[in-house]
Amino acid sequence: MGNGSRFTQAIHDPALAGRRFVDILGAAEPVRVDGDGNGLFTCPEGAAAVFLDEHDAAGLPA
């Protein structure tokens, strides 16, 4: 859903409960998925965002 300046996508996936995701492209804020598997991924409209689990992202080459 766009609101003119940001794009937001809600998720519900119990398999992702408790995990933290980061945008490896740097446009979006990190996202913590709660214990029920709910998370809200938001990035600036028109920007690209690639979210990875923070542990997977830490293993990427600089």
VMD Tcl script that builds the backbone (N, CA, C; Angstrom):
set m [mol new atoms 186]
animate dup $m
set s [atomselect $m all]
$s set {name element resname resid chain x y z} {
  {N N MET 1 A 0.845 -1.161 0.000}
  {CA C MET 1 A 0.000 0.000 0.000}
  {C C MET 1 A 0.892 1.224 0.000}
  {N N GLY 2 A 0.699 2.136 -0.912}
  {CA C GLY 2 A 1.489 3.358 -0.959}
  {C C GLY 2 A 0.725 4.512 -0.338}
  {N N ASN 3 A 1.440 5.430 0.305}
  {CA C ASN 3 A 0.773 6.590 0.879}
  {C C ASN 3 A 1.401 7.884 0.366}
  {N N GLY 4 A 2.068 7.834 -0.764}
  {CA C GLY 4 A 2.676 9.020 -1.342}
  {C C GLY 4 A 4.149 9.141 -1.078}
  {N N SER 5 A 4.634 8.546 -0.003}
  {CA C SER 5 A 6.057 8.654 0.277}
  {C C SER 5 A 6.691 7.348 0.736}
  {N N ARG 6 A 5.884 6.371 1.110}
  {CA C ARG 6 A 6.427 5.099 1.590}
  {C C ARG 6 A 5.590 3.950 1.042}
  {N N PHE 7 A 6.200 2.794 0.950}
  {CA C PHE 7 A 5.504 1.575 0.540}
  {C C PHE 7 A 5.596 0.610 1.710}
  {N N THR 8 A 4.475 0.021 2.101}
  {CA C THR 8 A 4.443 -0.872 3.258}
  {C C THR 8 A 3.808 -2.197 2.883}
  {N N GLN 9 A 4.422 -3.280 3.341}
  {CA C GLN 9 A 3.884 -4.626 3.120}
  {C C GLN 9 A 3.853 -5.347 4.465}
  {N N ALA 10 A 2.657 -5.736 4.894}
  {CA C ALA 10 A 2.517 -6.512 6.121}
  {C C ALA 10 A 2.658 -7.994 5.787}
  {N N ILE 11 A 3.255 -8.737 6.701}
  {CA C ILE 11 A 3.351 -10.185 6.513}
  {C C ILE 11 A 2.856 -10.886 7.776}
  {N N HIS 12 A 2.432 -12.112 7.608}
  {CA C HIS 12 A 2.141 -12.988 8.732}
  {C C HIS 12 A 2.651 -14.364 8.331}
  {N N ASP 13 A 3.747 -14.769 8.960}
  {CA C ASP 13 A 4.356 -16.066 8.660}
  {C C ASP 13 A 4.995 -16.589 9.936}
  {N N PRO 14 A 4.329 -17.520 10.634}
  {CA C PRO 14 A 4.874 -18.043 11.880}
  {C C PRO 14 A 6.296 -18.609 11.747}
  {N N ALA 15 A 6.677 -19.044 10.562}
  {CA C ALA 15 A 8.036 -19.582 10.359}
  {C C ALA 15 A 9.103 -18.494 10.525}
  {N N LEU 16 A 8.712 -17.224 10.426}
  {CA C LEU 16 A 9.658 -16.114 10.549}
  {C C LEU 16 A 9.634 -15.475 11.936}
  {N N ALA 17 A 8.854 -16.023 12.854}
  {CA C ALA 17 A 8.691 -15.433 14.186}
  {C C ALA 17 A 10.028 -15.201 14.876}
  {N N GLY 18 A 10.171 -13.998 15.420}
  {CA C GLY 18 A 11.362 -13.649 16.191}
  {C C GLY 18 A 12.590 -13.275 15.381}
  {N N ARG 19 A 12.512 -13.341 14.069}
  {CA C ARG 19 A 13.672 -13.019 13.242}
  {C C ARG 19 A 13.726 -11.532 12.935}
  {N N ARG 20 A 14.923 -11.033 12.655}
  {CA C ARG 20 A 15.123 -9.631 12.313}
  {C C ARG 20 A 15.670 -9.580 10.898}
  {N N PHE 21 A 15.122 -8.670 10.096}
  {CA C PHE 21 A 15.517 -8.542 8.700}
  {C C PHE 21 A 16.086 -7.150 8.455}
  {N N VAL 22 A 17.112 -7.094 7.617}
  {CA C VAL 22 A 17.716 -5.819 7.247}
  {C C VAL 22 A 17.667 -5.681 5.730}
  {N N ASP 23 A 17.621 -4.429 5.287}
  {CA C ASP 23 A 17.622 -4.116 3.854}
  {C C ASP 23 A 19.073 -3.957 3.425}
  {N N ILE 24 A 19.575 -4.869 2.613}
  {CA C ILE 24 A 20.990 -4.816 2.228}
  {C C ILE 24 A 21.288 -3.663 1.282}
  {N N LEU 25 A 20.252 -3.012 0.737}
  {CA C LEU 25 A 20.465 -1.850 -0.124}
  {C C LEU 25 A 20.416 -0.542 0.660}
  {N N GLY 26 A 20.022 -0.606 1.918}
  {CA C GLY 26 A 20.084 0.545 2.799}
  {C C GLY 26 A 18.945 1.540 2.737}
  {N N ALA 27 A 17.901 1.286 1.957}
  {CA C ALA 27 A 16.813 2.263 1.842}
  {C C ALA 27 A 15.787 2.147 2.967}
  {N N ALA 28 A 15.668 0.976 3.541}
  {CA C ALA 28 A 14.601 0.722 4.509}
  {C C ALA 28 A 15.158 0.416 5.893}
  {N N GLU 29 A 14.324 0.639 6.886}
  {CA C GLU 29 A 14.689 0.347 8.270}
  {C C GLU 29 A 14.628 -1.169 8.513}
  {N N PRO 30 A 15.422 -1.671 9.467}
  {CA C PRO 30 A 15.324 -3.089 9.817}
  {C C PRO 30 A 13.914 -3.432 10.316}
  {N N VAL 31 A 13.538 -4.700 10.184}
  {CA C VAL 31 A 12.210 -5.168 10.584}
  {C C VAL 31 A 12.363 -6.333 11.546}
  {N N ARG 32 A 11.691 -6.262 12.673}
  {CA C ARG 32 A 11.647 -7.394 13.602}
  {C C ARG 32 A 10.283 -8.043 13.455}
  {N N VAL 33 A 10.271 -9.339 13.177}
  {CA C VAL 33 A 9.025 -10.097 13.085}
  {C C VAL 33 A 8.694 -10.580 14.497}
  {N N ASP 34 A 7.477 -10.306 14.970}
  {CA C ASP 34 A 7.135 -10.637 16.346}
  {C C ASP 34 A 6.960 -12.147 16.546}
  {N N GLY 35 A 6.675 -12.536 17.774}
  {CA C GLY 35 A 6.564 -13.941 18.122}
  {C C GLY 35 A 5.415 -14.680 17.459}
  {N N ASP 36 A 4.463 -13.931 16.911}
  {CA C ASP 36 A 3.339 -14.542 16.192}
  {C C ASP 36 A 3.583 -14.596 14.688}
  {N N GLY 37 A 4.725 -14.066 14.238}
  {CA C GLY 37 A 5.041 -14.084 12.811}
  {C C GLY 37 A 4.554 -12.870 12.050}
  {N N ASN 38 A 4.228 -11.782 12.770}
  {CA C ASN 38 A 3.748 -10.558 12.131}
  {C C ASN 38 A 4.884 -9.555 11.974}
  {N N GLY 39 A 4.981 -8.969 10.808}
  {CA C GLY 39 A 5.991 -7.956 10.555}
  {C C GLY 39 A 5.476 -6.940 9.561}
  {N N LEU 40 A 6.086 -5.753 9.567}
  {CA C LEU 40 A 5.687 -4.676 8.679}
  {C C LEU 40 A 6.938 -4.151 7.990}
  {N N PHE 41 A 7.049 -4.453 6.694}
  {CA C PHE 41 A 8.205 -4.050 5.898}
  {C C PHE 41 A 7.866 -2.744 5.194}
  {N N THR 42 A 8.660 -1.708 5.402}
  {CA C THR 42 A 8.388 -0.390 4.842}
  {C C THR 42 A 9.643 0.179 4.213}
  {N N CYS 43 A 9.499 0.772 3.049}
  {CA C CYS 43 A 10.633 1.466 2.430}
  {C C CYS 43 A 10.115 2.684 1.667}
  {N N PRO 44 A 10.998 3.645 1.373}
  {CA C PRO 44 A 10.567 4.816 0.618}
  {C C PRO 44 A 10.010 4.397 -0.743}
  {N N GLU 45 A 8.909 5.009 -1.148}
  {CA C GLU 45 A 8.309 4.692 -2.435}
  {C C GLU 45 A 9.306 5.025 -3.542}
  {N N GLY 46 A 9.446 4.148 -4.498}
  {CA C GLY 46 A 10.375 4.343 -5.597}
  {C C GLY 46 A 11.766 3.816 -5.321}
  {N N ALA 47 A 12.043 3.423 -4.076}
  {CA C ALA 47 A 13.352 2.873 -3.719}
  {C C ALA 47 A 13.296 1.351 -3.803}
  {N N ALA 48 A 14.439 0.764 -3.978}
  {CA C ALA 48 A 14.531 -0.696 -3.955}
  {C C ALA 48 A 14.929 -1.131 -2.548}
  {N N ALA 49 A 14.393 -2.246 -2.121}
  {CA C ALA 49 A 14.762 -2.817 -0.831}
  {C C ALA 49 A 14.877 -4.325 -1.002}
  {N N VAL 50 A 15.926 -4.896 -0.464}
  {CA C VAL 50 A 16.125 -6.340 -0.481}
  {C C VAL 50 A 16.349 -6.755 0.967}
  {N N PHE 51 A 15.342 -7.381 1.565}
  {CA C PHE 51 A 15.428 -7.774 2.962}
  {C C PHE 51 A 15.998 -9.184 3.090}
  {N N LEU 52 A 16.979 -9.316 3.962}
  {CA C LEU 52 A 17.540 -10.620 4.304}
  {C C LEU 52 A 17.566 -10.746 5.818}
  {N N ASP 53 A 17.483 -11.971 6.298}
  {CA C ASP 53 A 17.691 -12.229 7.707}
  {C C ASP 53 A 19.023 -11.594 8.102}
  {N N GLU 54 A 19.096 -10.956 9.266}
  {CA C GLU 54 A 20.307 -10.223 9.639}
  {C C GLU 54 A 21.538 -11.134 9.682}
  {N N HIS 55 A 21.363 -12.400 10.013}
  {CA C HIS 55 A 22.509 -13.320 10.056}
  {C C HIS 55 A 22.997 -13.657 8.645}
  {N N ASP 56 A 22.064 -13.815 7.706}
  {CA C ASP 56 A 22.448 -14.057 6.307}
  {C C ASP 56 A 23.137 -12.826 5.729}
  {N N ALA 57 A 22.596 -11.637 6.039}
  {CA C ALA 57 A 23.159 -10.398 5.516}
  {C C ALA 57 A 24.568 -10.170 6.042}
  {N N ALA 58 A 24.848 -10.592 7.275}
  {CA C ALA 58 A 26.177 -10.397 7.866}
  {C C ALA 58 A 27.238 -11.215 7.139}
  {N N GLY 59 A 26.815 -12.289 6.464}
  {CA C GLY 59 A 27.768 -13.137 5.751}
  {C C GLY 59 A 28.076 -12.682 4.336}
  {N N LEU 60 A 27.423 -11.600 3.884}
  {CA C LEU 60 A 27.672 -11.106 2.530}
  {C C LEU 60 A 29.006 -10.344 2.456}
  {N N PRO 61 A 29.691 -10.444 1.338}
  {CA C PRO 61 A 30.931 -9.662 1.201}
  {C C PRO 61 A 30.626 -8.160 1.192}
  {N N ALA 62 A 31.549 -7.386 1.704}
  {CA C ALA 62 A 31.354 -5.922 1.773}
  {C C ALA 62 A 31.474 -5.310 0.405}
}
mol reanalyze $m
mol bondsrecalc $m
mol representation Tube
mol addrep $m
